[in-house]
Amino acid sequence: MTDDAPASDTSSAARRPTLRDRVRDARRPEPDVPPLVVEEAPAEPVALFLAWLDAAVAAGVAQPHALTLSTSSSASGPTARTLLLKEVDDDFWFSTSSLSPKGRQIADDPRVALTFFWSDLGRQVRVLGDAVEGPRDVAESDFRGRHPDSRAVATAVPQSTEIADPAAAEAALEAARRAVEDHPDLVPSDWTAYRVAPVSVEFWQGSTGRDQVRVRYDRVGDGWRRASLWP
């Protein structure tokens, strides 16, 4: 180093705020929900999930049916994205194109994870299970129930395709809009309703303090085993 070379400014790095500094004043959840009492929890997880979903709706949580779908494959490894829950019975349902990245990953490895997080209520639900294709009529009904613009987008170009030519993509979208208008019952053959039969469902309940409660349901034969987990 020459005598006139600037010295490295280690002081600026030392003053740079850490992540903890950045979020210190962020709004924290102040959940006003009944505590999760393990001994009083339902014998099976879907009943508790639906009770929590209803509470999220009543509390005004935006899109409480939004979930993070995590998939994996030998080629791409793990991937996660947010989409919407379509139905809950004994299984958890969502829809997408089987030709999409998530559809191809499910074909390679059906094991998936669903994560619901309602931060304002201090609640999280994690679902593990295999995603399998549901009946064709369910997929068709779901697609026809979507907004026409959404149907056109799903029809025009394969999901996650790189846009090399914006003009060509816009032309394909306009053609798809006309097709949807002229044929309202049109459903792409790749549109698929998936159902996830849960093998494990974990409920997490936080509070305004640092305490938290975790309850996990594990599938055992035709029933469920319920266990309390250390936070």
C-alpha positions in Angstrom: 0.0 0.0 0.0 1.4 3.4 -0.9 1.4 6.3 1.6 -1.4 8.1 -0.2 -3.7 5.1 -0.6 -6.9 5.5 1.4 -7.1 3.4 4.5 -10.0 0.9 4.7 -13.0 2.4 6.5 -13.7 -0.2 9.1 -15.6 2.4 11.2 -18.5 2.6 8.6 -18.9 -1.2 8.7 -18.9 -1.1 12.4 -21.7 1.5 12.3 -23.8 -0.4 9.7 -27.1 -1.5 11.4 -27.5 -5.2 11.9 -30.7 -7.0 11.0 -31.7 -6.9 14.6 -31.2 -3.1 14.6 -33.4 -2.8 11.5 -36.3 -4.7 12.8 -36.1 -3.6 16.5 -38.9 -1.0 16.1 -41.1 -3.1 13.8 -44.7 -3.7 14.9 -45.1 -6.9 16.9 -48.2 -9.0 16.9 -50.6 -8.6 19.7 -52.8 -11.7 19.4 -56.2 -11.6 21.1 -57.0 -15.3 20.8 -57.7 -18.0 23.2 -54.6 -19.9 24.4 -53.8 -23.2 22.8 -54.5 -25.8 25.6 -53.1 -29.1 24.5 -55.5 -31.2 26.6 -58.5 -29.4 25.1 -57.4 -29.6 21.5 -59.6 -31.7 19.1 -58.7 -35.3 18.5 -57.9 -34.7 14.9 -56.2 -31.7 13.2 -58.6 -30.6 10.6 -61.1 -29.5 13.2 -58.5 -27.3 14.9 -57.3 -25.9 11.5 -60.8 -24.9 10.5 -61.4 -23.2 13.9 -58.2 -21.2 13.4 -59.1 -20.3 9.8 -62.5 -19.1 10.9 -60.8 -17.0 13.6 -58.4 -15.5 11.0 -61.4 -14.6 8.8 -63.2 -13.0 11.8 -60.1 -11.1 12.8 -59.9 -9.5 9.3 -56.7 -11.3 8.3 -56.0 -10.6 4.6 -56.2 -13.8 2.5 -56.1 -16.1 5.4 -56.3 -19.0 3.0 -52.8 -18.1 1.5 -50.2 -20.8 2.1 -46.6 -21.4 1.3 -46.2 -24.6 -0.8 -42.8 -26.2 -0.5 -41.8 -28.8 -3.0 -38.5 -30.5 -4.0 -37.0 -32.6 -6.8 -33.7 -34.3 -7.6 -33.1 -31.7 -10.4 -34.0 -28.4 -8.7 -33.8 -29.1 -5.0 -36.3 -27.4 -2.6 -38.6 -24.5 -3.8 -41.3 -22.6 -2.0 -44.0 -20.2 -3.3 -47.3 -18.7 -2.1 -50.7 -19.8 -3.4 -54.2 -20.2 -2.2 -55.9 -23.0 -0.4 -59.0 -24.1 -2.4 -60.7 -26.5 0.0 -60.3 -28.5 3.2 -62.1 -31.8 3.9 -59.9 -34.7 5.2 -57.3 -33.3 2.7 -55.9 -29.9 1.8 -56.6 -28.8 -1.8 -54.8 -26.5 -4.2 -54.8 -26.1 -8.0 -52.1 -25.3 -10.5 -50.8 -26.4 -13.9 -49.1 -29.8 -13.9 -46.6 -28.3 -16.4 -45.6 -25.6 -14.0 -42.3 -25.9 -12.0 -44.3 -27.0 -8.9 -46.3 -29.4 -10.9 -43.2 -31.0 -12.4 -41.6 -31.2 -8.9 -44.6 -32.9 -7.5 -44.5 -35.4 -10.3 -40.8 -36.1 -9.4 -41.5 -36.2 -5.6 -45.0 -35.9 -4.3 -43.9 -35.1 -0.7 -44.8 -31.5 0.0 -45.1 -29.1 2.9 -47.9 -26.4 3.4 -47.3 -23.5 5.8 -50.0 -21.1 6.9 -48.9 -18.1 8.9 -51.3 -15.6 10.5 -48.8 -13.2 12.1 -51.4 -10.8 13.6 -52.8 -13.8 15.5 -49.5 -15.3 16.4 -50.4 -18.5 14.8 -48.8 -20.9 12.3 -49.8 -24.3 10.9 -47.5 -26.7 9.1 -48.9 -29.6 7.1 -46.8 -32.5 5.7 -48.1 -35.0 3.2 -48.2 -36.3 -0.4 -49.8 -34.2 -3.1 -51.8 -36.4 -5.5 -54.0 -35.4 -8.4 -57.7 -35.1 -7.6 -60.7 -35.8 -9.9 -60.8 -34.0 -13.2 -64.2 -32.5 -12.5 -62.8 -30.7 -9.5 -60.0 -29.2 -11.5 -62.4 -28.1 -14.2 -64.8 -26.5 -11.7 -61.9 -24.7 -10.1 -60.6 -23.3 -13.4 -64.0 -22.1 -14.5 -64.5 -20.3 -11.2 -61.4 -18.2 -11.7 -61.5 -14.6 -13.0 -61.5 -14.5 -16.9 -58.2 -12.6 -16.8 -56.7 -15.3 -14.6 -57.9 -18.0 -17.0 -56.4 -16.2 -20.0 -53.1 -15.9 -18.3 -53.1 -19.6 -17.4 -54.0 -20.5 -21.0 -51.8 -18.1 -23.0 -48.2 -19.1 -22.1 -46.8 -21.9 -19.8 -46.3 -20.7 -16.2 -42.8 -19.4 -15.4 -41.8 -19.2 -19.1 -39.2 -16.5 -19.7 -40.6 -13.6 -21.7 -38.1 -13.4 -24.6 -40.5 -11.4 -26.8 -43.0 -9.2 -24.9 -45.0 -8.4 -28.0 -45.5 -12.1 -28.8 -46.5 -12.8 -25.2 -49.0 -9.9 -25.3 -50.4 -11.3 -28.5 -50.8 -14.7 -27.0 -52.6 -13.2 -24.0 -55.0 -11.3 -26.2 -55.7 -14.5 -28.2 -56.3 -16.4 -24.9 -58.7 -13.7 -23.7 -60.7 -14.1 -26.9 -60.7 -17.9 -26.5 -61.9 -17.6 -22.9 -64.7 -15.2 -24.0 -65.8 -17.4 -26.9 -65.5 -20.6 -25.0 -66.2 -20.0 -21.3 -66.1 -23.7 -20.5 -62.6 -24.1 -21.9 -60.2 -25.8 -19.4 -56.5 -26.5 -20.2 -55.7 -30.2 -20.0 -52.8 -29.5 -17.7 -54.9 -27.6 -15.1 -54.9 -29.9 -12.0 -56.5 -30.0 -8.6 -54.1 -31.5 -6.1 -55.0 -32.8 -2.7 -52.6 -33.3 0.2 -53.5 -36.1 2.6 -51.7 -34.9 5.8 -49.5 -37.3 7.7 -48.3 -34.6 10.2 -49.9 -31.3 11.2 -48.2 -28.9 13.6 -49.9 -25.9 15.3 -47.9 -23.1 16.8 -49.4 -20.5 19.0 -47.3 -17.5 20.1 -48.3 -14.6 22.5 -47.3 -11.1 23.3 -44.6 -12.5 25.5 -41.9 -15.0 24.6 -43.8 -18.1 25.5 -45.3 -20.3 22.8 -47.2 -23.6 22.5 -46.7 -26.2 19.9 -48.9 -29.2 19.2 -48.3 -31.8 16.6 -50.7 -34.4 15.2 -49.1 -37.5 13.5 -51.1 -40.0 11.5 -51.2 -43.4 13.1 -53.2 -45.9 11.0 -56.7 -44.4 10.7 -56.3 -42.1 13.6 -54.1 -39.4 15.0 -51.5 -39.2 17.8 -51.4 -35.8 19.5 -48.2 -34.5 21.2 -47.0 -31.4 22.9 -43.6 -30.1 21.6 -41.1 -28.1 23.5 -40.9 -24.6 22.0 
